[in-house]
Amino acid sequence: MRPVAVVLAGGQARRMGGGDKGLLRLRRRPMLEHVLDAIRPQVRAVALSANGNPRRFTAYDLPVLPDPVADSQGPLAGILAGLRWARTVHPGAELLLSVPTDTPLLPADLVQRLTQMRASAGASIACAASGGRRHPVVAIWPVTLADALAEALAAGVRSVEAFAAPHGVAAAEFAIDRVDPFLNVNSPADLLRAARLAD
């Protein structure tokens, strides 16, 4: 069974004038649309993790999940929202894919490679890597980790890597050829670069 996915759309484009990063335009379309185009064929359902007024995402006809914990606790809170949504709304789903909204060049074989690496390594979690660098937010998570993650957040854990490491993480290395498939858009220069590289 294919996993479900959560797009972590909580990032604010402070270095780019503010607002939702995912709604910044890349080749005349919001960056979020590029992310959705990449992952929708690979998963059975998608939700957005975002706080604030969900109506700004109405055009995408997707569930919008606010953080289930107070005080904006970063991507782990969004992953917890996704795990709980998967457990409640898609009870047959065993795995959740998490991706950030500002990685518009995601590969078409992301889920296949992550799930294969997770299985072959006997790990609980699999994350993506490129250029020898891990991308801990681009990962496959077992839905059964929801309660452990809630406990970790309550105990003050904020780092994705700090939470994941005790559960066992395998990294699937993706080649950087013409483009790093996990290019993270953090500045206007990054947005221009992504626009040049996007197909």
VEXPA-135199 format. One record per residue (C-alpha): residue number from 1; residue in three letters; x, y, z. Coordinates in steps of 0.25 Angstrom, whole numbers, plus 2048, in hexadecimal, padded with zeros to 3 digits. Each point is the difference from the previous one (the first is absolute). Example, Ala and Ser with C-alpha at 12.3 -4.5 7.8 and 13.67 -1.06 7.14 Angstrom:
REM VEXPA-135199
{1 "ALA" {831 7EE 81F}}
{2 "SER" {806 80E 7FE}}
REM end
This chain:
REM VEXPA-135199
{1 "MET" {800 800 800}}
{2 "ARG" {805 80E 7FC}}
{3 "PRO" {803 809 80C}}
{4 "VAL" {7F9 80D 802}}
{5 "ALA" {807 80E 800}}
{6 "VAL" {801 80D 808}}
{7 "VAL" {805 80C 7FA}}
{8 "LEU" {807 809 80A}}
{9 "ALA" {7FB 80E 7FC}}
{10 "GLY" {803 807 80D}}
{11 "GLY" {80C 807 7FB}}
{12 "GLN" {800 810 7FF}}
{13 "ALA" {808 806 7F5}}
{14 "ARG" {806 80B 809}}
{15 "ARG" {80C 802 7F7}}
{16 "MET" {7F6 801 7F4}}
{17 "GLY" {7F6 80A 805}}
{18 "GLY" {7F8 7F7 809}}
{19 "GLY" {7F4 7F8 7FE}}
{20 "ASP" {7FF 7F1 7FD}}
{21 "LYS" {80C 7FA 7F9}}
{22 "GLY" {7F7 7F6 7F8}}
{23 "LEU" {7F8 80B 7FA}}
{24 "LEU" {80C 807 7FA}}
{25 "ARG" {800 7FF 7F1}}
{26 "LEU" {80A 7F7 7F8}}
{27 "ARG" {7FE 800 7F1}}
{28 "ARG" {7F2 807 802}}
{29 "ARG" {7FB 7F6 80A}}
{30 "PRO" {801 7FF 80F}}
{31 "MET" {80B 7F8 805}}
{32 "LEU" {7F6 7F7 807}}
{33 "GLU" {7FB 7FC 7F3}}
{34 "HIS" {80D 7FA 7FC}}
{35 "VAL" {801 7F9 80D}}
{36 "LEU" {7F2 7FA 7FE}}
{37 "ASP" {803 7FC 7F2}}
{38 "ALA" {80C 7F8 804}}
{39 "ILE" {7FA 7F8 80C}}
{40 "ARG" {7F2 7FE 7FC}}
{41 "PRO" {803 7F5 7F6}}
{42 "GLN" {808 7F9 80B}}
{43 "VAL" {7F6 800 80C}}
{44 "ARG" {7F1 7FD 802}}
{45 "ALA" {7FD 80D 807}}
{46 "VAL" {806 80D 804}}
{47 "ALA" {7FD 80B 80B}}
{48 "LEU" {807 80D 803}}
{49 "SER" {806 804 80D}}
{50 "ALA" {7FD 80F 802}}
{51 "ASN" {7FC 809 80B}}
{52 "GLY" {7F7 80C 7FE}}
{53 "ASN" {7F4 802 7F7}}
{54 "PRO" {7FF 7F3 7F8}}
{55 "ARG" {7F8 808 7F5}}
{56 "ARG" {80C 804 7F9}}
{57 "PHE" {802 7F2 7FC}}
{58 "THR" {7F2 7FE 7FB}}
{59 "ALA" {804 7FE 7F2}}
{60 "TYR" {807 7F4 803}}
{61 "ASP" {7F4 7F8 806}}
{62 "LEU" {809 7F9 80A}}
{63 "PRO" {7FF 7FF 80F}}
{64 "VAL" {807 80B 808}}
{65 "LEU" {806 7FB 80D}}
{66 "PRO" {803 80A 80B}}
{67 "ASP" {80B 7FD 809}}
{68 "PRO" {7FB 7F7 80B}}
{69 "VAL" {809 806 80B}}
{70 "ALA" {801 80E 804}}
{71 "ASP" {80B 80A 7FD}}
{72 "SER" {804 7FD 7F2}}
{73 "GLN" {80A 7F5 803}}
{74 "GLY" {806 7FE 7F2}}
{75 "PRO" {7FF 7F5 7F6}}
{76 "LEU" {7FE 7F5 80A}}
{77 "ALA" {7F3 806 804}}
{78 "GLY" {7FB 7FF 7F1}}
{79 "ILE" {805 7F2 7FF}}
{80 "LEU" {7F8 7FC 80D}}
{81 "ALA" {7F4 807 7FA}}
{82 "GLY" {802 7F7 7F3}}
{83 "LEU" {802 7F3 808}}
{84 "ARG" {7F3 803 808}}
{85 "TRP" {7F9 803 7F3}}
{86 "ALA" {805 7F3 7FA}}
{87 "ARG" {7FC 7F8 80C}}
{88 "THR" {7F2 806 801}}
{89 "VAL" {7FC 803 7F1}}
{90 "HIS" {808 7F5 7F9}}
{91 "PRO" {800 7F4 80B}}
{92 "GLY" {806 7F6 7F6}}
{93 "ALA" {80C 809 7FD}}
{94 "GLU" {80D 7FB 806}}
{95 "LEU" {809 80B 7FB}}
{96 "LEU" {800 80F 7FF}}
{97 "LEU" {809 808 7F7}}
{98 "SER" {804 80E 804}}
{99 "VAL" {806 80B 7F7}}
{100 "PRO" {801 80F 802}}
{101 "THR" {7F9 80A 7F7}}
{102 "ASP" {80D 806 7FB}}
{103 "THR" {806 7F4 7F9}}
{104 "PRO" {7FA 801 7F2}}
{105 "LEU" {809 7F7 7F9}}
{106 "LEU" {7FD 7F3 807}}
{107 "PRO" {803 7F3 7F8}}
{108 "ALA" {7F5 7F7 7FA}}
{109 "ASP" {806 7F4 807}}
{110 "LEU" {801 806 80E}}
{111 "VAL" {7F6 7F7 807}}
{112 "GLN" {805 7F3 7F9}}
{113 "ARG" {80E 803 804}}
{114 "LEU" {7FD 804 80E}}
{115 "THR" {7F7 7F4 803}}
{116 "GLN" {80A 7F6 7F9}}
{117 "MET" {80C 806 809}}
{118 "ARG" {7F7 7FF 80D}}
{119 "ALA" {7FD 7F2 7FD}}
{120 "SER" {80E 7FC 7FC}}
{121 "ALA" {806 806 80C}}
{122 "GLY" {7F6 7FB 80A}}
{123 "ALA" {7FE 80F 804}}
{124 "SER" {7F4 806 806}}
{125 "ILE" {802 80D 7F8}}
{126 "ALA" {806 803 7F3}}
{127 "CYS" {805 80E 7FB}}
{128 "ALA" {805 806 7F4}}
{129 "ALA" {80F 804 7FE}}
{130 "SER" {807 807 7F4}}
{131 "GLY" {80F 804 7FF}}
{132 "GLY" {803 7F9 80D}}
{133 "ARG" {7F6 808 808}}
{134 "ARG" {7F3 7FB 806}}
{135 "HIS" {7F3 807 7FF}}
{136 "PRO" {7F9 7FB 80C}}
{137 "VAL" {7F2 807 7FD}}
{138 "VAL" {7FF 7F8 7F3}}
{139 "ALA" {7FD 7F3 806}}
{140 "ILE" {7F7 7F4 802}}
{141 "TRP" {7FB 7FE 80E}}
{142 "PRO" {7F8 7F4 806}}
{143 "VAL" {7F2 805 804}}
{144 "THR" {802 7F8 80D}}
{145 "LEU" {80A 80B 804}}
{146 "ALA" {7F5 80A 803}}
{147 "ASP" {800 7FE 80F}}
{148 "ALA" {80F 800 802}}
{149 "LEU" {801 80D 7F8}}
{150 "ALA" {7F5 806 809}}
{151 "GLU" {808 7FC 80C}}
{152 "ALA" {80D 806 7FA}}
{153 "LEU" {7FA 80D 7FD}}
{154 "ALA" {7FA 801 80E}}
{155 "ALA" {80E 7FD 805}}
{156 "GLY" {806 80C 7F8}}
{157 "VAL" {806 7F9 7F4}}
{158 "ARG" {800 809 7F4}}
{159 "SER" {80A 7FA 7F7}}
{160 "VAL" {7FB 7F6 7F5}}
{161 "GLU" {80D 7F9 801}}
{162 "ALA" {801 7FF 80F}}
{163 "PHE" {7F2 7FA 800}}
{164 "ALA" {802 7F6 7F5}}
{165 "ALA" {80E 7FB 803}}
{166 "PRO" {7FC 7F7 80C}}
{167 "HIS" {7F6 7F9 7F7}}
{168 "GLY" {80A 7FC 7F5}}
{169 "VAL" {801 809 7F3}}
{170 "ALA" {805 7FB 7F3}}
{171 "ALA" {804 80A 7F5}}
{172 "ALA" {7FD 7FE 7F1}}
{173 "GLU" {80B 807 7F8}}
{174 "PHE" {7FB 807 7F4}}
{175 "ALA" {80A 805 7F5}}
{176 "ILE" {802 80E 7FD}}
{177 "ASP" {801 801 7F1}}
{178 "ARG" {7FB 80D 7F9}}
{179 "VAL" {7F8 803 80D}}
{180 "ASP" {800 7FD 80F}}
{181 "PRO" {7F2 7FA 801}}
{182 "PHE" {7FF 805 80E}}
{183 "LEU" {803 80F 7FD}}
{184 "ASN" {7FB 808 80B}}
{185 "VAL" {7FA 80E 7FC}}
{186 "ASN" {804 809 80B}}
{187 "SER" {803 80D 7F8}}
{188 "PRO" {7FD 807 7F4}}
{189 "ALA" {80D 7FB 7F9}}
{190 "ASP" {7FB 7F2 804}}
{191 "LEU" {7F3 802 7F9}}
{192 "LEU" {806 805 7F4}}
{193 "ARG" {809 7F4 800}}
{194 "ALA" {7F5 7F6 802}}
{195 "ALA" {7F8 807 7F4}}
{196 "ARG" {80C 7FE 7F7}}
{197 "LEU" {801 7F1 804}}
{198 "ALA" {7F1 7FC 800}}
{199 "ASP" {7FC 7F8 7F4}}
REM end
